[in-house]
């Protein structure tokens, strides 16, 4: 009994009221109580009607009608009271009082309705605290005692009352105890059953969660495998969109690929992007997202990068190149009634891996570009160093720096005193590459002079703001000294937009270019000096040869002629003839020696075609190495081309054919060289992939190839000629070079 009572007390709070404060109602109790109420009412009513007594039939029917009506009323009230335990206790107590009165009026403990009165006791045993059933039984016993006291009067004896009804009272209380035991056991089993059901639900939820996580993990693994296999960033973004829409409950997903990585330092600046997939219109993106607000949000350090709309209809996340630059934005739209909180962490895995993959592709391409730039630059040093005019050297380096940095204007400033051996500079001490109308010279000339003054004192990098005519800052002047270990030759400067974010990268490029320019200038000056020494040495050798042979022979001729003049009257015809024959022989010998000397000095007189032979040898080796066909045709004489033109044509052919093979994947190349006394032309045509010239000129990824184009263009320009490139995607490329022949000096 104590154990059962303890169990009742332990489960009352947990069982009677659920998590919402409502009574737990079980269909098993309802069915049992309903069946017991109906049977007990029926049996007690039959016994009551058949029992002999002085009551009229009408009175008995009245009692029965009252019981039936009250039974329906209380059943209805019980069903409603299940929601609140205090109401249930009131209703049970009310019915018990009513039934106690009926029992008292119909005979007390002798009344057959005493068994029907057990219905509230059963309900109290099932749903109310432990003391309630015993309280109800005490109410019945009290009313029965009062009824007996009323009718017995002075003859009433409490001891006699219990002696007369001891068996019945014991039976009633045992039934109440049985109700409590049964209810307690049922409740314990029900609680255990409910706990098992809850555990089953939790296990089911855990299984479903594991299954969902397994599916998402598998999808993430598939996405990682496919993303790593992608060759370009747009394919990675496309895969990210496909998997996001397939794995997560998104109506639509897209990636906004920015035209260039940006830290969003200026939220008011127009943000240019392309959409992946391309079927989502730009105006839809602009209407749905406040990109300026996102820019402001993501520019603040420490901010949560997940941006969710106020109506919970879309979510956006940045894909970063590094801590300061954003390269793309992922956007997902949810159907109504869904929440991002259910899958936000899993989505972050996909976003982070896509970001990492794109960064790897970007870094790999940047490494390839850097290697291509290095190769192109070191190849360019050969061309630059071969220039006799140092002005051409700084022109070419300025053009290279503009192509590599992507800035609209680049200046190469050269100090005349640093290259005083070269007299070709005259008053032109700097060169400018860029559009003339963009940032005119009046804006940046004074800051450039100020920067040069600072660099002369301490040769370090210098930055200056550039102002327009109204005093507003429009650009930043980045200056890097061009110096060797012993001398500072000048500076290399780039004009950069004032709000640009890649200043450090531009400065690194300028530093590399400035160091390379210093090496090229030193090498150029040294080669100029070496050429002069070689020229002097060759002049001395030729002078010695002429002095040792030609000069002596000419002296003999002069001496013989003088002898004839002075002794002509005294010499016999035979003697004159001998002297003239000697003069003839010496003259013939001198002419022969002069021819040999000229033959050694002039390939043209030897009939050599060194330039054409070397060019043909280069093309044949390139064709054999790459298993392609190169058709080389020449027209005209090699002697029409001076040394500068030959060097330029050789470099242009080498650059163009290498690009056709490496970038254009060409299988057939045709090279035509037309050498004319007034104008020479070079045509190079291939059957490669070709390119869009306009897109090529603005594509940042083609900067390494730009160096080759810049190199060829500057080579033609230095010869007062011009270069033209014609190309279309899928139709190959044609390069035409035309330079004047006779007006171009040898040096």
C-alpha positions as CSV (number, residue, x, y, z in Angstrom):
1,X,0.0,0.0,0.0
2,X,2.8,2.4,0.9
3,X,4.6,1.7,-2.4
4,X,1.3,2.1,-4.4
5,X,0.6,5.4,-2.5
6,X,4.1,6.6,-3.2
7,X,3.7,5.8,-6.8
8,X,0.5,7.8,-7.0
9,X,2.2,10.8,-5.5
10,X,5.1,10.5,-7.8
11,X,3.0,10.4,-10.9
12,X,0.3,12.8,-10.0
13,X,2.1,15.9,-11.3
14,X,3.6,14.2,-14.2
15,X,0.6,12.3,-15.2
16,X,-2.5,14.4,-14.3
17,X,-1.2,17.5,-16.1
18,X,0.7,17.5,-19.4
19,X,3.3,20.2,-20.6
20,X,0.5,22.6,-21.4
21,X,-1.2,22.3,-18.0
22,X,-4.0,20.1,-19.3
23,X,-5.3,16.8,-17.8
24,X,-4.0,13.7,-19.7
25,X,-7.1,11.9,-20.8
26,X,-7.0,8.3,-21.9
27,X,-9.6,6.5,-23.9
28,X,-9.3,3.4,-21.7
29,X,-10.5,5.3,-18.7
30,X,-13.4,6.9,-20.6
31,X,-14.6,3.6,-21.9
32,X,-14.4,1.9,-18.5
33,X,-16.1,4.7,-16.7
34,X,-18.9,5.0,-19.3
35,X,-19.5,1.2,-19.2
36,X,-19.5,1.1,-15.4
37,X,-21.9,4.1,-15.1
38,X,-24.4,2.7,-17.6
39,X,-24.4,-0.8,-16.0
40,X,-24.5,0.5,-12.4
41,X,-27.4,2.9,-13.3
42,X,-29.3,0.2,-15.0
43,X,-28.9,-2.4,-12.3
44,X,-29.5,-0.1,-9.4
45,X,-32.6,1.4,-11.1
46,X,-34.1,-2.1,-11.6
47,X,-33.4,-3.0,-8.0
48,X,-34.9,0.3,-6.8
49,X,-38.1,-0.2,-9.0
50,X,-38.6,-3.8,-7.8
51,X,-37.8,-3.3,-4.2
52,X,-40.9,-3.4,-1.9
53,X,-41.7,-0.3,0.0
54,X,-44.1,2.5,0.7
55,X,-42.9,4.7,-2.2
56,X,-45.2,5.4,-5.0
57,X,-44.3,4.5,-8.6
58,X,-44.4,8.1,-9.6
59,X,-41.8,9.0,-6.9
60,X,-39.5,6.2,-8.1
61,X,-39.8,7.3,-11.7
62,X,-39.0,10.8,-10.6
63,X,-35.8,9.7,-8.8
64,X,-34.7,7.7,-11.9
65,X,-35.4,10.6,-14.3
66,X,-33.4,12.9,-12.0
67,X,-30.5,10.4,-12.0
68,X,-30.5,9.9,-15.7
69,X,-30.6,13.7,-16.4
70,X,-27.9,14.4,-13.9
71,X,-25.8,11.6,-15.3
72,X,-25.8,13.1,-18.8
73,X,-25.1,16.5,-17.4
74,X,-22.1,15.4,-15.3
75,X,-20.7,13.2,-18.1
76,X,-20.8,16.3,-20.3
77,X,-19.2,18.4,-17.6
78,X,-16.5,15.8,-17.0
79,X,-15.6,15.8,-20.7
80,X,-15.1,19.5,-20.6
81,X,-13.5,19.5,-17.2
82,X,-10.7,17.2,-18.4
83,X,-9.0,20.4,-19.6
84,X,-8.6,21.7,-16.1
85,X,-8.2,19.7,-12.9
86,X,-9.8,22.3,-10.5
87,X,-13.1,22.2,-12.4
88,X,-13.0,18.5,-12.4
89,X,-12.7,18.3,-8.6
90,X,-15.6,20.7,-8.2
91,X,-17.8,18.6,-10.6
92,X,-16.9,15.3,-8.9
93,X,-17.6,16.8,-5.4
94,X,-20.9,18.2,-6.6
95,X,-22.1,14.9,-8.1
96,X,-21.0,13.1,-5.0
97,X,-23.0,15.4,-2.7
98,X,-26.1,15.0,-5.0
99,X,-25.7,11.3,-5.0
100,X,-25.2,11.2,-1.2
101,X,-28.4,13.1,-0.8
102,X,-30.2,10.6,-3.1
103,X,-28.7,7.7,-1.3
104,X,-29.8,9.2,2.0
105,X,-33.3,9.8,0.7
106,X,-33.6,6.3,-0.7
107,X,-32.5,4.3,2.3
108,X,-29.0,5.3,3.2
109,X,-26.6,2.4,3.0
110,X,-29.5,0.2,2.2
111,X,-30.2,2.1,-1.0
112,X,-29.3,0.4,-4.2
113,X,-27.9,3.7,-5.5
114,X,-25.0,3.4,-3.1
115,X,-23.3,1.3,-5.9
116,X,-24.1,3.9,-8.5
117,X,-22.5,6.5,-6.2
118,X,-19.1,4.8,-6.8
119,X,-18.9,6.5,-10.3
120,X,-17.5,9.8,-8.9
121,X,-15.1,7.7,-6.8
122,X,-13.8,6.0,-9.9
123,X,-13.2,9.4,-11.6
124,X,-11.5,10.8,-8.6
125,X,-9.3,7.7,-8.4
126,X,-8.2,8.1,-12.0
127,X,-7.8,11.9,-12.3
128,X,-7.7,13.5,-8.9
129,X,-5.2,13.4,-6.0
130,X,-5.0,10.4,-3.6
131,X,-7.2,11.8,-0.8
132,X,-10.2,12.7,-3.1
133,X,-11.8,9.2,-3.4
134,X,-11.6,8.8,0.4
135,X,-13.1,12.2,0.9
136,X,-16.0,11.2,-1.3
137,X,-16.5,7.9,0.5
138,X,-16.5,9.9,3.8
139,X,-19.2,12.1,2.4
140,X,-21.3,9.1,1.5
141,X,-20.8,7.6,5.0
142,X,-21.5,10.9,6.7
143,X,-24.8,11.4,4.8
144,X,-25.8,7.8,5.6
145,X,-25.1,8.3,9.3
146,X,-27.2,11.5,9.3
147,X,-30.0,9.7,7.5
148,X,-30.0,6.9,10.1
149,X,-29.8,9.5,12.9
150,X,-32.7,11.3,11.5
151,X,-35.0,8.3,11.2
152,X,-33.7,6.4,14.4
153,X,-33.7,9.5,16.6
154,X,-32.8,8.7,20.2
155,X,-32.4,5.0,19.4
156,X,-29.4,5.7,17.1
157,X,-26.2,4.2,18.1
158,X,-23.0,4.8,16.1
159,X,-21.6,1.5,17.2
160,X,-24.7,-0.3,16.2
161,X,-24.6,1.5,12.8
162,X,-21.1,0.2,12.1
163,X,-22.0,-3.2,13.4
164,X,-25.0,-3.4,11.1
165,X,-23.2,-2.1,8.0
166,X,-19.6,-3.2,8.6
167,X,-19.6,-5.7,5.7
168,X,-21.1,-3.2,3.3
169,X,-18.8,-0.4,4.4
170,X,-15.8,-2.7,4.1
171,X,-16.9,-3.7,0.6
172,X,-17.4,-0.1,-0.5
173,X,-14.0,1.0,0.8
174,X,-12.3,-2.1,-0.7
175,X,-13.9,-1.2,-4.0
176,X,-12.6,2.4,-3.7
177,X,-9.2,1.0,-2.8
178,X,-9.4,-1.4,-5.8
179,X,-10.3,1.6,-8.0
180,X,-7.2,3.4,-6.8
181,X,-5.0,0.5,-7.2
182,X,-6.3,-0.2,-10.7
183,X,-6.0,3.5,-11.6
184,X,-2.6,3.7,-10.2
185,X,-1.4,0.6,-12.1
186,X,-3.0,1.9,-15.2
187,X,-1.5,5.3,-14.8
188,X,2.0,3.8,-14.2
189,X,1.6,1.7,-17.3
190,X,0.2,4.7,-19.2
191,X,3.2,6.9,-18.1
192,X,5.6,4.2,-19.2
193,X,3.7,3.8,-22.4
194,X,3.8,7.5,-23.0
195,X,7.5,7.6,-22.2
196,X,8.1,4.8,-24.6
197,X,6.1,6.6,-27.3
198,X,8.1,9.8,-26.6
199,X,11.3,7.8,-26.9
200,X,10.1,6.2,-30.1
201,X,9.3,9.7,-31.4
202,X,12.7,10.9,-30.4
203,X,14.4,7.9,-32.0
204,X,12.4,8.4,-35.1
205,X,13.3,12.1,-35.2
206,X,17.0,11.2,-34.5
207,X,16.8,8.6,-37.3
208,X,15.2,11.1,-39.7
209,X,17.8,13.7,-38.7
210,X,20.6,11.2,-39.2
211,X,19.1,10.2,-42.6
212,X,18.8,13.9,-43.5
213,X,22.4,14.6,-42.4
214,X,23.6,11.5,-44.3
215,X,21.9,12.7,-47.4
216,X,23.3,16.2,-47.0
217,X,26.7,14.8,-46.2
218,X,26.6,12.7,-49.3
219,X,25.4,15.7,-51.3
220,X,28.2,17.8,-49.8
221,X,30.7,15.1,-50.8
222,X,29.4,15.0,-54.3
223,X,29.5,18.7,-54.6
224,X,33.1,18.8,-53.3
225,X,34.1,16.2,-55.9
226,X,32.4,18.0,-58.8
227,X,33.5,21.5,-57.6
228,X,37.2,20.4,-57.4
229,X,36.9,19.1,-61.0
230,X,35.7,22.5,-62.3
231,X,38.2,24.4,-64.4
232,X,36.8,27.9,-63.9
233,X,34.9,29.8,-61.3
234,X,31.6,30.1,-63.2
235,X,31.3,26.3,-63.2
236,X,31.8,26.2,-59.4
237,X,29.1,28.8,-58.9
238,X,26.8,26.9,-61.2
239,X,27.3,23.7,-59.2
240,X,26.7,25.6,-56.0
241,X,23.4,26.8,-57.2
242,X,22.3,23.4,-58.5
243,X,23.1,21.6,-55.2
244,X,21.6,24.4,-53.0
245,X,18.3,24.2,-54.9
246,X,18.4,20.4,-54.7
247,X,19.5,19.8,-51.1
248,X,17.7,22.7,-49.3
249,X,14.1,23.9,-49.5
250,X,14.9,26.9,-51.7
251,X,12.6,28.2,-54.3
252,X,15.5,29.7,-56.2
253,X,19.2,30.3,-55.7
254,X,21.7,32.5,-57.6
255,X,25.3,33.7,-57.3
256,X,26.1,37.3,-58.1
257,X,29.7,37.3,-59.5
258,X,31.3,40.7,-59.1
259,X,33.2,42.1,-62.1
260,X,36.3,42.4,-59.8
261,X,36.9,41.5,-56.2
262,X,36.1,44.4,-54.0
263,X,36.1,45.2,-50.2
264,X,32.9,47.2,-50.6
265,X,34.6,50.2,-49.0
266,X,32.4,52.6,-51.0
267,X,28.7,51.3,-50.7
268,X,27.5,54.2,-52.9
269,X,29.6,53.1,-55.8
270,X,27.8,51.2,-58.5
271,X,28.2,47.5,-58.0
272,X,28.6,45.6,-61.3
273,X,28.0,41.9,-61.5
274,X,26.9,38.9,-63.6
275,X,24.3,36.4,-62.4
276,X,24.8,32.6,-62.3
277,X,22.5,31.1,-63.6
278,X,22.0,33.8,-66.3
279,X,18.3,33.2,-66.6
280,X,17.6,35.4,-63.5
281,X,17.3,39.0,-64.7
282,X,19.4,41.8,-63.2
283,X,16.3,44.0,-62.4
284,X,14.9,41.1,-60.2
285,X,18.1,41.0,-58.2
286,X,18.2,44.8,-57.8
287,X,14.6,44.9,-56.7
288,X,15.0,42.1,-54.2
289,X,18.3,43.0,-52.7
290,X,19.7,46.3,-51.4
291,X,23.3,45.8,-52.6
292,X,24.5,49.1,-51.1
293,X,23.2,48.0,-47.7
294,X,24.9,44.7,-48.0
295,X,28.1,46.5,-49.0
296,X,27.9,48.7,-45.9
297,X,27.1,45.7,-43.7
298,X,30.0,43.5,-44.9
299,X,32.5,46.4,-44.8
300,X,32.2,46.5,-41.0
301,X,34.6,44.1,-39.3
302,X,33.0,41.7,-36.8
303,X,29.6,41.9,-38.4
304,X,27.5,38.7,-38.9
305,X,27.9,38.0,-42.6
306,X,24.5,36.2,-43.0
307,X,22.0,38.8,-44.2
308,X,18.3,37.8,-44.0
309,X,15.4,39.9,-45.3
310,X,12.9,41.3,-42.8
311,X,10.1,39.1,-44.2
312,X,12.4,36.0,-44.1
313,X,12.0,35.6,-47.9
314,X,15.7,35.6,-48.9
315,X,19.2,35.0,-47.4
316,X,22.6,36.2,-48.7
317,X,26.1,35.3,-47.9
318,X,29.4,36.7,-49.3
319,X,32.1,34.6,-50.9
320,X,35.4,36.2,-50.1
321,X,38.7,36.1,-51.9
322,X,40.4,37.1,-48.6
323,X,39.5,39.0,-45.4
324,X,39.2,42.3,-47.3
325,X,37.8,41.4,-50.7
326,X,34.4,39.9,-51.8
327,X,34.3,38.2,-55.2
328,X,30.7,36.9,-55.2
329,X,27.3,36.9,-53.3
330,X,25.2,33.8,-52.8
331,X,21.4,34.5,-52.6
332,X,18.7,32.0,-51.8
333,X,14.9,32.5,-51.8
334,X,12.6,30.6,-49.5
335,X,8.9,29.6,-50.0
336,X,6.5,31.1,-47.5
337,X,6.4,29.5,-44.1
338,X,10.0,28.1,-44.2
339,X,12.9,29.2,-42.1
340,X,16.6,29.5,-42.8
341,X,17.5,28.5,-39.3
342,X,16.7,24.8,-40.1
343,X,19.5,24.5,-42.6
344,X,21.7,27.6,-42.3
345,X,24.7,25.7,-40.8
346,X,24.6,23.0,-43.5
347,X,24.4,25.7,-46.2
348,X,27.4,27.3,-44.8
349,X,29.4,24.2,-45.5
350,X,28.6,24.4,-49.2
351,X,29.3,28.1,-49.3
352,X,32.6,27.8,-47.5
353,X,33.8,25.0,-49.8
354,X,32.7,26.8,-52.9
355,X,34.6,29.9,-51.6
356,X,37.7,27.8,-50.9
357,X,37.6,26.2,-54.4
358,X,37.1,29.5,-56.2
359,X,40.0,31.0,-54.2
360,X,42.2,28.0,-55.2
361,X,41.2,28.5,-58.9
362,X,41.8,32.2,-58.6
363,X,45.2,31.7,-57.0
364,X,46.2,29.1,-59.5
365,X,45.3,31.4,-62.4
366,X,47.1,34.2,-60.7
367,X,50.2,32.1,-60.4
368,X,49.9,31.1,-64.0
369,X,49.5,34.7,-65.0
370,X,52.5,35.7,-62.9
371,X,54.6,33.0,-64.5
372,X,53.5,34.1,-68.0
373,X,54.2,37.7,-67.0
374,X,57.6,36.8,-65.8
375,X,58.4,34.9,-68.9
376,X,57.1,37.7,-71.1
377,X,59.0,40.3,-69.1
378,X,62.3,38.4,-69.2
379,X,61.9,37.8,-72.9
380,X,61.2,41.5,-73.3
381,X,64.5,42.4,-71.6
382,X,66.3,40.9,-74.6
383,X,64.4,43.2,-76.9
384,X,64.7,46.2,-74.6
385,X,68.4,45.8,-74.1
386,X,69.0,45.6,-77.8
387,X,67.6,49.2,-78.3
388,X,70.3,51.8,-79.0
389,X,67.9,54.6,-78.0
390,X,67.3,54.6,-74.3
391,X,64.0,56.5,-74.9
392,X,62.7,53.4,-76.6
393,X,63.6,51.5,-73.4
394,X,61.5,53.7,-71.1
395,X,58.7,53.8,-73.7
396,X,58.5,50.0,-73.7
397,X,58.7,49.7,-69.9
398,X,55.9,52.3,-69.4
399,X,53.7,50.4,-71.8
400,X,54.5,47.1,-69.9
401,X,53.7,48.7,-66.6
402,X,50.3,50.1,-67.8
403,X,49.4,46.6,-69.2
404,X,50.3,44.9,-65.9
405,X,48.8,47.3,-63.4
406,X,45.7,48.0,-65.4
407,X,45.9,51.7,-64.6
408,X,44.7,54.3,-67.1
409,X,48.0,56.2,-67.2
410,X,51.6,55.4,-66.4
411,X,54.6,57.7,-66.4
412,X,58.3,56.8,-66.7
413,X,60.5,59.7,-65.6
414,X,64.2,59.6,-66.5
415,X,66.9,61.9,-65.1
416,X,69.1,63.1,-68.0
417,X,72.2,63.2,-65.7
418,X,71.9,59.5,-65.0
419,X,72.3,58.6,-68.6
420,X,74.6,61.4,-69.8
421,X,76.4,59.1,-72.1
422,X,73.3,59.1,-74.3
423,X,72.7,62.3,-76.2
424,X,69.5,61.2,-77.9
425,X,67.2,62.3,-75.1
426,X,67.5,66.0,-75.8
427,X,64.7,67.7,-73.7
428,X,62.4,64.6,-73.5
429,X,63.0,63.2,-70.0
430,X,59.7,61.3,-69.4
431,X,57.2,59.2,-71.3
432,X,53.5,58.8,-70.7
433,X,51.3,55.9,-71.6
434,X,47.5,56.2,-71.5
435,X,44.6,58.2,-72.9
436,X,45.4,61.8,-73.3
437,X,42.1,63.1,-72.1
438,X,42.1,61.0,-68.9
439,X,43.9,62.8,-66.0
440,X,45.7,65.4,-68.1
441,X,49.3,66.5,-67.4
442,X,48.2,69.6,-65.6
443,X,46.8,67.5,-62.8
444,X,49.8,65.3,-62.1
445,X,52.9,67.1,-63.3
446,X,53.6,69.1,-60.1
447,X,52.9,66.1,-57.8
448,X,55.3,64.1,-60.0
449,X,58.1,66.8,-59.6
450,X,57.5,66.8,-55.9
451,X,57.7,63.0,-55.8
452,X,61.0,63.0,-57.8
453,X,62.4,65.6,-55.4
454,X,61.6,63.3,-52.4
455,X,63.0,60.2,-54.3
456,X,66.3,62.0,-55.0
457,X,66.8,62.5,-51.3
458,X,65.6,59.1,-50.2
459,X,64.9,56.6,-52.9
460,X,61.8,55.0,-51.5
461,X,58.2,54.6,-52.8
462,X,56.1,57.8,-52.7
463,X,52.3,58.4,-52.8
464,X,50.7,61.7,-53.7
465,X,47.1,62.7,-54.1
466,X,46.2,64.2,-57.5
467,X,43.7,67.1,-57.6
468,X,41.6,68.4,-60.6
469,X,41.3,72.0,-61.6
470,X,38.6,72.5,-58.9
471,X,40.8,71.2,-56.1
472,X,39.0,67.9,-55.7
473,X,41.1,64.7,-55.3
474,X,40.6,62.5,-58.4
475,X,43.5,60.0,-58.3
476,X,46.5,58.7,-56.4
477,X,50.0,59.0,-57.8
478,X,52.0,55.9,-56.9
479,X,55.8,56.4,-57.6
480,X,58.5,53.8,-57.4
481,X,62.2,54.7,-57.8
482,X,64.1,53.2,-60.7
483,X,67.5,52.6,-59.0
484,X,70.5,50.3,-59.1
485,X,73.0,49.8,-56.3
486,X,74.9,52.9,-57.3
487,X,72.5,55.2,-59.0
488,X,68.9,56.4,-59.2
489,X,67.9,56.7,-62.8
490,X,64.4,58.1,-62.3
491,X,60.9,56.9,-61.3
492,X,58.1,54.8,-62.5
493,X,54.6,56.1,-61.6
494,X,51.0,55.0,-62.0
495,X,47.9,57.1,-61.7
496,X,45.3,55.1,-59.7
497,X,41.7,55.9,-58.8
498,X,41.6,57.4,-55.3
499,X,39.2,54.7,-54.0
500,X,41.0,51.7,-55.5
501,X,41.6,48.8,-53.2
502,X,44.6,47.1,-54.9
503,X,47.2,49.7,-54.1
504,X,49.5,47.2,-52.5
505,X,49.4,44.9,-55.5
506,X,50.0,47.8,-57.9
507,X,53.0,49.0,-55.8
508,X,54.5,45.5,-55.9
509,X,54.1,45.4,-59.7
510,X,55.7,48.9,-60.0
511,X,58.5,47.8,-57.8
512,X,59.2,44.8,-59.9
513,X,59.0,46.7,-63.1
514,X,61.2,49.5,-61.7
515,X,63.9,47.0,-60.6
516,X,63.8,45.4,-64.0
517,X,63.9,48.7,-65.7
518,X,67.0,49.7,-63.7
519,X,68.7,46.5,-64.8
520,X,67.7,47.1,-68.4
521,X,68.9,50.7,-68.4
522,X,72.3,49.7,-66.9
523,X,72.6,46.9,-69.4
524,X,71.7,49.2,-72.2
525,X,74.3,51.8,-71.1
526,X,76.9,49.1,-70.7
527,X,76.1,47.6,-74.1
528,X,76.2,51.1,-75.7
529,X,79.7,51.5,-74.2
530,X,80.7,48.0,-75.2
531,X,79.5,48.7,-78.8
532,X,81.6,51.8,-78.9
533,X,84.6,49.9,-77.7
534,X,84.0,47.2,-80.2
535,X,83.6,49.8,-82.9
536,X,86.9,51.5,-81.9
537,X,88.7,48.1,-81.9
538,X,87.3,47.2,-85.3
539,X,88.3,50.6,-86.6
540,X,91.9,50.1,-85.3
541,X,92.0,46.6,-86.9
542,X,90.8,47.9,-90.2
543,X,93.3,50.8,-90.0
544,X,96.2,48.4,-89.3
545,X,95.2,46.2,-92.2
546,X,94.9,49.1,-94.5
547,X,98.2,50.5,-93.2
548,X,100.1,47.2,-93.6
549,X,98.9,46.3,-97.0
550,X,96.9,48.9,-99.0
551,X,98.9,51.9,-97.7
552,X,102.2,50.3,-98.6
553,X,101.1,49.2,-102.1
554,X,99.7,52.7,-102.8
555,X,103.0,54.1,-101.7
556,X,104.8,51.8,-104.2
557,X,102.4,53.0,-106.9
558,X,103.0,56.6,-106.1
559,X,106.8,56.1,-106.0
560,X,106.8,54.3,-109.5
561,X,104.7,57.0,-111.0
562,X,107.0,59.7,-109.6
563,X,110.0,57.9,-111.1
564,X,108.5,57.9,-114.5
565,X,107.7,61.6,-114.2
566,X,111.2,62.6,-113.1
567,X,113.2,60.2,-115.4
568,X,110.8,60.0,-118.3
569,X,113.3,61.6,-120.8
570,X,116.1,59.3,-119.7
571,X,114.3,56.1,-119.5
572,X,114.0,53.8,-122.5
573,X,110.7,52.5,-123.7
574,X,111.5,49.1,-122.2
575,X,112.2,50.6,-118.7
576,X,109.0,52.6,-118.8
577,X,107.1,49.5,-119.7
578,X,108.6,47.6,-116.8
579,X,107.8,50.4,-114.3
580,X,104.1,50.6,-115.6
581,X,103.7,46.8,-115.4
582,X,105.0,46.9,-111.8
583,X,102.5,49.7,-111.0
584,X,99.7,47.6,-112.6
585,X,100.6,44.6,-110.6
586,X,100.7,46.5,-107.3
587,X,97.4,48.2,-108.1
588,X,95.8,44.8,-108.9
589,X,97.1,43.4,-105.7
590,X,95.8,46.3,-103.7
591,X,92.4,46.0,-105.3
592,X,92.3,42.4,-104.5
593,X,93.2,43.0,-100.8
594,X,90.5,45.7,-100.6
595,X,87.9,43.3,-102.1
596,X,88.9,40.7,-99.4
597,X,88.6,43.2,-96.7
598,X,85.2,44.3,-97.9
599,X,84.1,40.7,-98.3
600,X,84.9,40.0,-94.7
601,X,83.1,43.1,-93.5
602,X,79.9,42.9,-95.6
603,X,77.6,39.8,-95.7
604,X,75.8,41.4,-98.6
605,X,78.9,41.2,-100.8
606,X,79.4,37.6,-99.6
607,X,75.9,36.7,-100.7
608,X,74.9,35.7,-97.2
609,X,71.2,35.9,-96.0
610,X,71.8,35.7,-92.2
611,X,68.5,37.2,-91.1
612,X,66.3,35.1,-93.4
613,X,68.3,31.9,-92.6
614,X,68.0,32.5,-88.9
615,X,64.3,33.2,-89.1
616,X,63.6,30.1,-91.2
617,X,65.7,28.0,-88.8
618,X,63.6,29.4,-85.9
619,X,60.3,28.6,-87.6
620,X,61.4,25.1,-88.7
621,X,62.4,24.2,-85.2
622,X,59.1,25.6,-83.8
623,X,57.1,23.5,-86.3
624,X,59.0,20.3,-85.6
625,X,58.8,20.8,-81.8
626,X,55.0,21.3,-81.8
627,X,54.1,19.0,-84.7
628,X,52.5,21.8,-86.7
629,X,52.9,23.2,-90.2
630,X,54.5,26.7,-90.7
631,X,54.5,28.1,-94.3
632,X,57.3,30.7,-94.6
633,X,57.4,32.9,-97.7
634,X,59.8,35.7,-98.5
635,X,59.9,38.4,-101.2
636,X,62.5,41.0,-101.8
637,X,66.1,41.4,-100.7
638,X,67.4,41.2,-97.2
639,X,69.7,44.1,-97.7
640,X,66.8,46.5,-97.6
641,X,66.3,45.8,-93.9
642,X,68.6,47.5,-91.5
643,X,69.6,45.9,-88.2
644,X,66.8,47.5,-86.2
645,X,64.1,46.3,-88.5
646,X,65.6,42.8,-88.6
647,X,65.7,42.6,-84.8
648,X,62.1,43.9,-84.6
649,X,60.7,41.5,-87.3
650,X,62.5,38.6,-85.6
651,X,61.0,39.4,-82.2
652,X,57.5,39.9,-83.7
653,X,57.5,36.6,-85.6
654,X,58.7,34.8,-82.5
655,X,56.1,36.4,-80.2
656,X,53.2,35.9,-82.6
657,X,54.0,32.3,-83.5
658,X,54.4,31.4,-79.8
659,X,51.1,33.0,-78.9
660,X,49.4,31.2,-81.8
661,X,50.6,27.8,-80.5
662,X,50.3,28.4,-76.8
663,X,47.0,30.3,-76.6
664,X,45.4,29.8,-80.0
665,X,46.2,26.0,-80.3
666,X,47.0,26.5,-83.9
667,X,47.9,23.7,-86.3
668,X,48.8,25.8,-89.3
669,X,50.6,29.1,-89.4
670,X,51.6,31.2,-92.4
671,X,54.4,33.8,-92.3
672,X,54.9,36.2,-95.3
673,X,57.8,38.6,-95.3
674,X,57.9,41.3,-98.0
675,X,61.1,43.3,-98.2
676,X,61.0,46.5,-100.3
677,X,63.4,49.5,-100.6
678,X,60.7,51.9,-99.3
679,X,58.4,49.8,-97.1
680,X,58.6,46.3,-95.7
681,X,55.6,44.2,-94.5
682,X,55.2,41.2,-92.3
683,X,52.0,39.1,-92.2
684,X,51.4,36.3,-89.7
685,X,48.2,34.3,-89.9
686,X,47.0,31.2,-88.0
687,X,44.0,28.9,-87.8
688,X,43.7,28.9,-84.0
689,X,40.8,29.6,-81.6
690,X,41.0,33.4,-82.1
691,X,39.7,35.9,-79.6
692,X,37.4,38.8,-79.2
693,X,39.7,41.8,-79.5
694,X,37.5,44.2,-77.5
695,X,37.0,41.7,-74.7
696,X,40.7,40.7,-74.8
697,X,41.7,44.3,-74.3
698,X,39.7,44.6,-71.1
699,X,40.0,41.1,-69.6
700,X,42.2,41.1,-66.5
701,X,43.1,37.4,-67.0
702,X,44.7,38.2,-70.4
703,X,47.2,40.7,-68.9
704,X,50.1,38.2,-69.5
705,X,49.2,38.0,-73.2
706,X,48.9,41.8,-73.3
707,X,52.6,42.0,-72.7
708,X,53.3,40.2,-76.0
709,X,50.9,42.5,-77.8
710,X,52.4,45.6,-76.1
711,X,55.9,44.3,-77.1
712,X,55.0,43.8,-80.7
713,X,53.2,47.2,-80.9
714,X,56.1,49.1,-79.4
715,X,58.5,47.3,-81.7
716,X,56.6,48.5,-84.7
717,X,56.1,52.0,-83.3
718,X,59.8,52.4,-82.6
719,X,60.4,51.9,-86.3
720,X,57.8,54.5,-87.2
721,X,55.5,51.7,-88.4
722,X,52.3,50.3,-87.2
723,X,50.8,46.9,-86.2
724,X,47.3,45.6,-86.7
725,X,45.6,42.6,-85.2
726,X,42.4,41.0,-86.7
727,X,40.8,38.1,-84.9
728,X,37.4,36.5,-84.2
729,X,36.5,33.7,-81.9
730,X,36.9,30.4,-83.8
731,X,38.4,32.0,-87.0
732,X,42.0,32.4,-86.0
733,X,44.2,35.6,-85.9
734,X,46.0,37.7,-88.5
735,X,48.8,40.1,-87.6
736,X,50.0,42.8,-90.1
737,X,53.1,44.8,-89.6
738,X,54.2,47.6,-91.9
739,X,57.4,49.7,-91.4
740,X,59.2,52.2,-93.6
741,X,62.5,50.8,-94.8
742,X,64.8,53.6,-96.1
743,X,64.0,56.4,-93.6
744,X,64.8,54.2,-90.6
745,X,68.5,54.7,-89.6
746,X,70.7,51.8,-88.7
747,X,70.8,52.9,-85.0
